[in-house]
Amino acid sequence: MSQTLRIGVLGAGHLGRIHLRCLQSLSEKWTLVGHFDPETEANQTTALMAEEEGWAHPSTPFTSAKALIQASDAVAIVTPTEHHVALAEQVLLAGRHCFIEKPVATSFEDANRLIVLRDQAGSIVQVGHVERFNPAFQATRLQLDQPRFIEAHRLAPFNPRGLDVSVVFDLMIHDIDLALHALEGDVVKVSANGVAVAGDSVDIANARIEFSSGAVANLTASRVSLSPMRKVRLFQPNAYLSVDLLNRKAQVVRLEDVPPGEERDPYGLYMDVPGKSARRLHIEQPDISEANAIADELADFHAACIGTRPCQVPLEDGLAALRVAQDIMDRIQSPHST
């Protein structure tokens, strides 16, 4: 039986309540001590949700972040981005483990100092790049073999809830993390453009990220789309992988050499390239589980905290994605800079 730890949640807004709900199914790992949110409405909504859904472990509202941190072994920070670093500093100075929703901060410089505090405390810090745990991505990740090109489209209808940061920090950062996770090499060049449509910050953006290995990621994100989309396409030698993160579907297309003289399947798909052996297209649709990605990342956080496995999305990964996101925003705001 795994070691149970106490966890508190800072922030009871839309995403904070999702974390509180997911923790209901993880009682063998986490004992929910409660949450803190300074907004009365957020606390009332949380209580109402717990009653309507019949939570086995309703969340107790605390009167301060400090009190919640002291009562917990680990804390999940699910607040507006501008508060992440200050709250994480409190958590780490208290010697607690820390889960920080993405993005880690509004600037790389602010977040970078958390490295020292984490190491001094000997604590685990995990960043909430939840798409790593998306079952569609999990179903295909083991089939990645040095992908050379990634194309991602992440589109969402307008929602004022995320306007505290640009679409690059709000949405595109998910695909930045996946690209950094899947592609080899260091980022050597970033090109980007974007525009504000509904508000004062960038609402739609496109970025091209080039890596020292020669790999390239082309990312598009919009929060003013009529229809939602979260698709990632990965191209690697002899294979193409399509991952629909929103609808939890995936397809893997492989090219297999056909031996000379072999009889062709009349129902098969073939590719004939002059000067090369004929190839057959082999199409697979991996089985995808019904897993809850947020519950899975919180379970993974627990495993890291008790030392049974390494942290899968450490602070360094969150900082790497944040640095690229900041670079993209710099290119958008100063398109002629080098």
Phi and psi in degrees as a GROMACS rama.xvg file:
@    title "Ramachandran Plot"
@    xaxis  label "Phi"
@    yaxis  label "Psi"
@TYPE xy
-74.0405  156.722  SER-2
-74.1957  125.791  GLN-3
-87.2048  133.928  THR-4
-118.226  155.611  LEU-5
-88.2918  134.308  ARG-6
-130.968  141.08  ILE-7
-120.394  156.093  GLY-8
-119.454  123.162  VAL-9
-95.0147  110.256  LEU-10
110.721  121.049  GLY-11
-124.143  34.5084  ALA-12
-77.9123  -159.415  GLY-13
-54.3276  -53.0628  HIS-14
-73.5159  -34.5765  LEU-15
-60.6866  -39.4771  GLY-16
-67.6261  -31.9908  ARG-17
-64.6226  -40.9482  ILE-18
-62.475  -44.2362  HIS-19
-61.9711  -38.4435  LEU-20
-65.952  -45.5006  ARG-21
-62.9477  -33.5442  CYS-22
-66.5177  -17.3668  LEU-23
-62.7455  -31.7316  GLN-24
-91.2833  3.46474  SER-25
-119.098  30.1802  LEU-26
-65.9521  -19.6801  SER-27
-77.9082  -12.1935  GLU-28
-110.983  -44.155  LYS-29
-120.665  132.302  TRP-30
-97.1011  114.234  THR-31
-76.263  113.884  LEU-32
-87.3113  -23.4535  VAL-33
145.274  -164.864  GLY-34
-143.066  164.063  HIS-35
-131.578  129.998  PHE-36
-148.101  128.318  ASP-37
-71.5993  -11.7251  PRO-38
-88.0652  122.021  GLU-39
-59.6963  -41.1469  THR-40
-61.156  -39.3596  GLU-41
-63.3759  -40.7556  ALA-42
-67.0884  -39.7807  ASN-43
-66.0273  -41.9648  GLN-44
-64.4495  -38.9162  THR-45
-63.3599  -45.0989  THR-46
-62.4827  -40.8191  ALA-47
-65.5287  -43.1572  LEU-48
-61.1532  -43.9258  MET-49
-60.6687  -39.1882  ALA-50
-70.4012  -45.7532  GLU-51
-66.286  -35.9192  GLU-52
-93.2679  -3.15417  GLU-53
63.7106  47.135  GLY-54
-59.1042  134.765  TRP-55
-71.3866  -25.4313  ALA-56
-131.812  76.7519  HIS-57
-56.345  147.263  PRO-58
-86.7184  131.071  SER-59
-84.8289  124.34  THR-60
-75.57  129.314  PRO-61
-95.7789  159.674  PHE-62
-90.0456  -9.02123  THR-63
-157.501  155.806  SER-64
-63.9635  -39.505  ALA-65
-59.9867  -42.9469  LYS-66
-65.7001  -39.6406  ALA-67
-66.0524  -42.7711  LEU-68
-61.988  -44.0133  ILE-69
-63.6353  -28.7715  GLN-70
-87.2544  -1.78017  ALA-71
-118.82  157.406  SER-72
-91.0684  -27.1125  ASP-73
-146.465  153.181  ALA-74
-133.943  134.603  VAL-75
-100.615  123.606  ALA-76
-97.754  109.256  ILE-77
-128.945  55.2618  VAL-78
-111.824  175.03  THR-79
-54.0127  145.378  PRO-80
-54.4058  -36.4416  THR-81
-61.2747  -18.8181  GLU-82
-98.5563  -6.03616  HIS-83
-57.6515  -50.9103  HIS-84
-66.2025  -46.3859  VAL-85
-60.8054  -40.7843  ALA-86
-71.2932  -40.1174  LEU-87
-62.2583  -37.1706  ALA-88
-60.8056  -42.7799  GLU-89
-61.8411  -43.5185  GLN-90
-63.0283  -46.3476  VAL-91
-72.4079  -36.299  LEU-92
-65.2238  -24.7942  LEU-93
-85.7766  -1.74549  ALA-94
79.0429  20.8356  GLY-95
-97.8523  159.979  ARG-96
-77.3662  157.043  HIS-97
-141.067  127.405  CYS-98
-108.879  126.107  PHE-99
-119.566  122.381  ILE-100
-62.6867  153.654  GLU-101
-77.4283  154.965  LYS-102
-71.5326  158.694  PRO-103
-57.9578  -38.9354  VAL-104
-158.75  179.134  ALA-105
-86.5461  -10.8376  THR-106
-149.024  146.654  SER-107
-61.8801  -40.6217  PHE-108
-60.382  -40.4019  GLU-109
-65.93  -41.6646  ASP-110
-77.4891  -26.4381  ALA-111
-62.0836  -29.5321  ASN-112
-71.2996  -11.2499  ARG-113
-69.2177  -23.0824  LEU-114
-57.4951  -47.8453  ILE-115
-63.5532  -45.4769  VAL-116
-62.6647  -40.8701  LEU-117
-60.9214  -46.3166  ARG-118
-67.5018  -36.4951  ASP-119
-66.2242  -37.1414  GLN-120
-80.7159  -20.1812  ALA-121
67.8853  29.7779  GLY-122
-99.334  162.267  SER-123
-90.4264  133.943  ILE-124
-124.841  116.178  VAL-125
-113.883  141.623  GLN-126
-105.311  141.231  VAL-127
-81.4417  55.7718  GLY-128
-83.2301  81.3873  HIS-129
-67.8201  -23.8583  VAL-130
-64.8109  -20.3579  GLU-131
-59.3711  -28.638  ARG-132
-100.726  0.765922  PHE-133
-58.9181  127.756  ASN-134
-60.1006  -27.9205  PRO-135
-68.0327  -40.5485  ALA-136
-70.205  -40.718  PHE-137
-59.8193  -34.6296  GLN-138
-70.6968  -19.9279  ALA-139
-113.815  -13.8247  THR-140
-60.6255  -34.2434  ARG-141
-72.8272  -12.1542  LEU-142
-95.9376  1.82433  GLN-143
-71.256  130.903  LEU-144
-141.629  85.6606  ASP-145
53.2417  58.8002  GLN-146
-59.8758  145.441  PRO-147
-107.968  -19.3594  ARG-148
-148.555  134.923  PHE-149
-125.238  134.462  ILE-150
-124.853  126.244  GLU-151
-130.109  138.583  ALA-152
-125.855  120.933  HIS-153
-127.319  104.209  ARG-154
-120.962  140.343  LEU-155
-143.675  145.596  ALA-156
-64.2373  158.914  PRO-157
-62.8554  134.9  PHE-158
-147.094  115.997  ASN-159
-64.2558  -10.2004  PRO-160
-62.102  -29.0567  ARG-161
-102.22  14.4937  GLY-162
-76.6038  0.597265  LEU-163
-71.9259  -17.0995  ASP-164
-135.534  164.814  VAL-165
-70.3169  166.953  SER-166
-62.5011  -23.9823  VAL-167
-65.9558  -44.7709  VAL-168
-79.0655  -28.9922  PHE-169
-80.8255  -48.4946  ASP-170
-116.469  -51.4563  LEU-171
-59.9687  -27.561  MET-172
-59.5126  -26.7426  ILE-173
-59.3969  -47.7786  HIS-174
-76.9219  -27.1904  ASP-175
-60.0734  -45.9263  ILE-176
-62.5816  -43.6086  ASP-177
-62.7702  -39.8043  LEU-178
-64.6476  -45.0215  ALA-179
-64.1202  -32.8647  LEU-180
-74.1823  -35.936  HIS-181
-93.9901  -31.0457  ALA-182
-95.2563  147.851  LEU-183
-89.3803  153.438  GLU-184
96.7189  174.007  GLY-185
-95.6358  153.235  ASP-186
-70.5997  125.358  VAL-187
-115.653  -18.386  VAL-188
-155.986  139.309  LYS-189
-130.169  129.466  VAL-190
-123.015  142.033  SER-191
-158.596  155.519  ALA-192
-147.523  156.643  ASN-193
-167.786  169.642  GLY-194
-150.567  145.987  VAL-195
-86.6611  130.067  ALA-196
-114.22  -55.0264  VAL-197
-94.5125  -31.9419  ALA-198
-131.278  -154.02  GLY-199
-89.8752  -18.8247  ASP-200
-101.384  165.35  SER-201
-63.2924  127.398  VAL-202
-106.865  -21.1938  ASP-203
-140.354  136.01  ILE-204
-149.667  152.778  ALA-205
-132.849  139.31  ASN-206
-137.495  143.459  ALA-207
-117.324  121.482  ARG-208
-115.25  123.035  ILE-209
-108.21  139.935  GLU-210
-112.743  157.404  PHE-211
-63.1911  -22.5529  SER-212
-76.7929  -9.38556  SER-213
97.0682  -8.71369  GLY-214
-70.8674  154.894  ALA-215
-136.686  140.508  VAL-216
-119.871  129.112  ALA-217
-116.004  112.002  ASN-218
-118.99  135.433  LEU-219
-127.617  133.968  THR-220
-138.052  139.142  ALA-221
-145.036  140.96  SER-222
-118.539  24.1872  ARG-223
-130.097  35.5836  VAL-224
-91.5903  151.986  SER-225
-76.7626  -29.3526  LEU-226
-128.277  140.969  SER-227
-76.984  150.056  PRO-228
-156.129  138.043  MET-229
-141.398  84.7329  ARG-230
-122.091  139.923  LYS-231
-128.595  129.108  VAL-232
-118.321  129.836  ARG-233
-121.284  132.575  LEU-234
-117.731  130.001  PHE-235
-141.583  165.92  GLN-236
-52.0099  121.661  PRO-237
69.859  16.254  ASN-238
-158.323  152.623  ALA-239
-134.849  129.344  TYR-240
-119.639  128.7  LEU-241
-117.122  124.149  SER-242
-123.322  117.548  VAL-243
-97.8984  96.9949  ASP-244
-70.9914  -28.0699  LEU-245
-74.2292  -48.4292  LEU-246
-95.7543  3.50067  ASN-247
55.9427  57.464  ARG-248
-131.176  154.815  LYS-249
-151.139  152.548  ALA-250
-143.59  135.791  GLN-251
-120.697  122.147  VAL-252
-112.489  120.687  VAL-253
-115.456  147.368  ARG-254
-102.926  122.026  LEU-255
-117.405  131.197  GLU-256
-62.7037  139.531  ASP-257
-102.173  119.628  VAL-258
-58.5219  140.089  PRO-259
-53.9154  133.589  PRO-260
86.1373  -8.27543  GLY-261
-70.3642  136.308  GLU-262
-68.5651  136.035  GLU-263
-87.4784  143.5  ARG-264
-71.182  122.901  ASP-265
-62.9425  -19.0406  PRO-266
-101.102  1.16801  TYR-267
-83.4259  165.144  GLY-268
-109.522  129.815  LEU-269
-128.453  155.029  TYR-270
-126.375  120.613  MET-271
-108.348  113.707  ASP-272
-113.114  124.243  VAL-273
-54.0812  133.098  PRO-274
84.0827  -0.335815  GLY-275
-128.858  161.617  LYS-276
-64.6984  146.963  SER-277
-62.8985  148.101  ALA-278
-128.958  144.962  ARG-279
-104.668  139.632  ARG-280
-87.6553  119.684  LEU-281
-107.291  116.617  HIS-282
-107.334  126.568  ILE-283
-121.146  145.921  GLU-284
-122.992  96.9436  GLN-285
-59.1393  147.375  PRO-286
-69.2235  133.58  ASP-287
-120.11  129.32  ILE-288
-75.5789  171.316  SER-289
-96.4322  24.4083  GLU-290
-62.2147  151.8  ALA-291
-95.4506  115.344  ASN-292
-63.1194  -39.5229  ALA-293
-68.3372  -41.5562  ILE-294
-61.8464  -39.2657  ALA-295
-66.6873  -39.3501  ASP-296
-70.8849  -31.9143  GLU-297
-70.6622  -33.6917  LEU-298
-67.7778  -39.4028  ALA-299
-65.5114  -38.8113  ASP-300
-59.9051  -41.9281  PHE-301
-61.9801  -44.7605  HIS-302
-60.7522  -38.4501  ALA-303
-67.6715  -39.3891  ALA-304
-65.0561  -36.3089  CYS-305
-92.3461  -0.751036  ILE-306
83.5791  17.61  GLY-307
-86.8036  -13.8398  THR-308
-159.558  154.995  ARG-309
-65.9157  153.945  PRO-310
-63.8986  128.353  CYS-311
-80.8863  -27.3874  GLN-312
-130.219  76.1855  VAL-313
-70.6983  170.755  PRO-314
-55.851  -36.5349  LEU-315
-58.8846  -38.2833  GLU-316
-67.9508  -40.7376  ASP-317
-64.2316  -38.4557  GLY-318
-68.3195  -37.1977  LEU-319
-63.2821  -44.4308  ALA-320
-65.4117  -39.186  ALA-321
-64.1091  -41.1524  LEU-322
-62.6315  -43.3614  ARG-323
-66.883  -40.505  VAL-324
-60.5045  -40.9155  ALA-325
-66.8162  -37.8698  GLN-326
-63.2139  -41.351  ASP-327
-61.7027  -44.3989  ILE-328
-64.6431  -37.1919  MET-329
-61.5975  -41.2282  ASP-330
-66.6769  -36.5957  ARG-331
-68.5768  -43.1714  ILE-332
-77.8233  -26.3057  GLN-333
-132.442  74.536  SER-334
-60.9787  -19.5725  PRO-335
-101.244  5.03089  HIS-336
-76.7602  159.164  SER-337
